[in-house]
Amino acid sequence: MLKQVLSFASILFVGICALAIVGQFVPVDAIWALVQDGYLFFDRDGELEVLSSPAGAAVYINNKFIGQTPLEDEQTGGTYDLKVVLDGYQTYARKVTIDKKTPMTVRANLSREYGVLRINSNPANAIVFIDGKRQGQLTPLELKVPQGRYHVKVVKDQFYIFEEDVQVEQGTPMIVEADMVRQVGRLILETIPSGAKAYVGNDLLGTTPLTQDKPVGEYVITLKKAGFRDKILKANVAPDESLEIAIEMAERSGSLKVTTNPPGAEVHINDVYQGESPVRVEKKPHVYQLLIKKNGYRDISEEIVLEDNITKNIHRDLDPMLGELRIDSNPSRAKVWLNSEYVGYTPIRSNVPPGIYTVRITKPGYKNFVEEVHVKEEAFMQLTPELTKEQ
């Protein structure tokens, strides 16, 4: 220790002597400035430069804030704890040794801090937008994102949009539960006449007229009413809109077409006259009593069943109501005319429709025989004249 003190004193003495000698030739002010520069050279603080990417980070020395990047500062030589801090980025920390002779430059490339963002939706398979950017995966999905605040939007067809602002922090997953609400529209359904039951599949919606709020989408609706044909329609319910539908129900009916041989017969259904054959009528599906009548022919009565939207064709050959006419003569083999129509030689037998006939009988050498006969339906009539010889 003594040796060190003596060495320092010797150096100091030599310096003073040198300054005294120099002072003989150099002004005192110049010598003093030179002394100050020398002191600063040997005793100055070290230089510290801190750069970061991105810039604007806070710089701490031994947990004391000294400024923001880019930063140039002077620090007393030594070893320090350096931290570079920027919100949303991982903290850059290291020990630095500041040398009075060599400037220290620190370049901190900051890494983002990431958190976990999980997005679920009910129902699943919804589209996700984060800060307006569509994500490639449908819900449910999990993303690793930098810390920060985000706007999450979940979109699914026929559902209202779900939106939420979330803050993602490192270390704690942020979970978004999007409980999607089905979009609805209003269905207004009327029928003429009213009172029809409306079904979707086997589910009863109600009885017309009805007004219901329904989830958006296309519905196949079946309308049923006794005595009327079922009506099937499609209803496309749009979000937040009213769909008005008015339907006229068609009565159930079947067709009956009646033809006869010969034509012109009266047609009655349940004792109500419908017209002469050929005739076509429309009736509700039911069991009916059909009556066909024509003078000189046997009536036809039968039960018929009419079905909805089906045409029933009925053709009937009418049976004439005949009477039997027998004509003989004495002598026989005489010619016979009925109403001027030759019908053969006596004796003759013929079935004829009921009515009045003029019978004429002729035979050579005998006087003509003429007489009117009345033939009744399903009755027997016999004529046996005695022919008189000509004089």
Protein Blocks (a to p, Z undefined) as FASTA:
>chain_A
ZZmmmmmmmmmmmmmmmmmmmmmmpcfklmmmmmmmmmmmmmcccddddddddehiacde
ehiafbdcdddddddedddddddddehiacddddddddfklccddddddddddddddddd
ddehiacdeehiacfbdcdddddddedddddddddehiacddddddddehiacddddddd
ddddddddddddehiacdehjbcfbdcdddddddedddddddddehiacddddddddehi
acdddddddddddddddddddehiacdeehiafbjcdddddddddddddddddehiacdd
ddddddehiacdddddddddddddddddddehiacdeehiafbjcdddddddeddddddd
ddehiacddddddddehiacdddddddddZZ
